[in-house]
């Protein structure tokens, strides 16, 4: 859309999980993301660079806001989602070792036609989690 308002990036991305403790162990402890906040039974949020990863219990997000609460519309998803984290080639290799040490099964580890590497695993909620070199999306 030429001449329209400019979007500068993705501020937050959401995954939907069943177990907040398992999500916190995966995203916080294993991946090292800083926990911002947690509301038991509903969500745990993590800082990731300039963005935020939101881990929600889907059923809890389908409930309308309580009177006097923030007017966030209901949402939620069914089935596995996907999130991709950007990492340098060196950090991808170190992440592969960390995942192996934690006995996390790597579903795929390959180089795309443009040479960028991606590693795929599943989080405890079944979401597809990718770690990739940012050049994956370079078109030049």
C-alpha distance (Angstrom), angle and dihedral (degrees) to the residues before:
residue distance angle dihedral
X1 . . .
X2 3.76 . .
X3 3.78 117.9 .
X4 3.80 93.9 10.4
X5 3.76 128.0 118.8
X6 3.80 112.4 -59.4
X7 3.79 120.6 -120.2
X8 3.79 109.1 -148.5
X9 3.80 100.1 -165.4
X10 3.79 147.0 -56.1
X11 3.80 110.8 -56.4
X12 3.79 98.7 -174.7
X13 3.79 139.8 5.3
X14 3.79 126.2 -162.5
X15 3.77 133.9 -145.4
X16 3.78 122.8 -175.4
X17 3.79 119.3 -133.8
X18 3.79 139.7 174.0
X19 3.80 98.6 -146.2
X20 3.81 120.1 46.7
X21 3.82 93.1 -171.0
X22 3.81 90.6 55.7
X23 3.82 90.9 44.8
X24 3.78 90.9 50.6
X25 3.80 91.6 48.8
X26 3.82 90.7 50.4
X27 3.81 102.2 41.2
X28 3.80 98.0 28.7
X29 3.79 106.6 32.7
X30 3.82 103.5 25.4
X31 3.81 99.8 34.0
X32 3.79 94.2 32.3
X33 3.81 98.1 -129.3
X34 3.80 114.9 158.6
X35 3.80 113.5 -113.0
X36 3.80 111.7 -126.5
X37 3.79 100.5 -178.7
X38 3.77 143.5 -24.0
X39 3.78 133.2 -155.9
X40 3.80 109.0 -170.0
X41 3.78 112.6 -121.9
X42 3.81 92.9 16.0
X43 3.82 118.5 48.2
X44 3.78 152.9 -25.6
X45 3.83 120.1 -152.7
X46 3.82 128.3 -156.6
X47 3.79 134.6 -166.0
X48 3.80 114.5 -123.6
X49 3.79 114.2 179.0
X50 3.80 106.9 -63.1
X51 3.81 91.4 -18.9
X52 3.76 140.1 64.8
X53 3.81 132.0 -124.4
X54 3.80 111.9 -145.9
X55 3.81 116.9 -158.7
X56 3.80 108.3 -166.4
X57 3.77 134.7 -179.2
X58 3.83 95.7 -127.5
X59 3.80 96.8 -145.3
X60 3.81 90.9 55.0
X61 3.81 92.0 52.8
X62 3.80 91.3 54.3
X63 3.80 90.6 66.0
X64 3.82 115.8 96.1
X65 3.79 116.4 -112.2
X66 3.78 115.9 -86.4
X67 3.82 118.2 -108.8
X68 3.80 107.9 -79.2
X69 3.82 91.2 14.6
X70 3.77 127.2 119.4
X71 3.82 110.8 -69.3
X72 3.82 94.8 -123.2
X73 3.81 108.9 153.2
X74 3.79 118.7 -120.8
X75 3.80 117.1 -94.9
X76 3.79 138.2 152.8
X77 3.75 136.9 146.1
X78 3.76 138.1 -126.5
X79 3.76 121.6 -136.4
X80 3.77 132.3 9.9
X81 3.79 119.5 -31.8
X82 3.78 132.0 -165.2
X83 3.78 136.1 -122.2
X84 3.79 129.0 175.2
X85 3.79 126.3 -156.0
X86 3.82 120.7 -156.0
X87 3.81 116.0 -128.7
X88 3.78 138.2 163.2
X89 3.79 118.7 -107.7
X90 3.82 90.2 -105.6
X91 3.80 92.7 50.5
X92 3.81 90.7 47.1
X93 3.79 89.2 59.3
X94 3.80 91.0 48.1
X95 3.82 90.7 47.6
X96 3.81 89.7 51.6
X97 3.82 88.6 55.5
X98 3.82 92.2 47.0
X99 3.81 91.5 50.3
X100 3.80 90.8 48.5
X101 3.81 91.8 48.6
X102 3.82 88.8 51.4
X103 3.82 89.7 49.2
X104 3.81 91.9 -118.9
X105 3.80 109.4 157.6
X106 3.79 113.6 -121.8
X107 3.80 108.2 -141.3
X108 3.79 94.8 -169.6
X109 3.80 138.9 -0.1
X110 3.78 113.9 179.1
X111 3.79 147.8 131.7
X112 3.79 119.5 -107.1
X113 3.83 120.3 -133.3
X114 3.83 89.3 -93.5
X115 3.83 89.9 54.9
X116 3.82 98.1 -106.4
X117 3.79 114.4 137.8
X118 3.81 125.3 -133.1
X119 3.79 131.2 -171.9
X120 3.81 120.3 -164.4
X121 3.80 128.7 -160.8
X122 3.82 136.2 154.5
X123 3.78 123.7 -111.3
X124 3.83 118.9 -138.1
X125 3.83 89.3 -90.8
X126 3.82 92.0 56.8
X127 3.81 95.2 -106.5
X128 3.80 117.9 146.6
X129 3.80 108.1 -113.1
X130 3.78 117.2 -165.8
X131 3.79 128.9 -169.7
X132 3.80 112.0 -163.0
X133 3.75 144.4 164.5
X134 3.83 109.2 -102.7
X135 3.80 90.4 -125.4
X136 3.82 86.2 74.4
X137 3.80 87.3 92.1
X138 3.80 98.4 38.3
X139 3.76 107.9 119.4
X140 3.79 97.4 -176.4
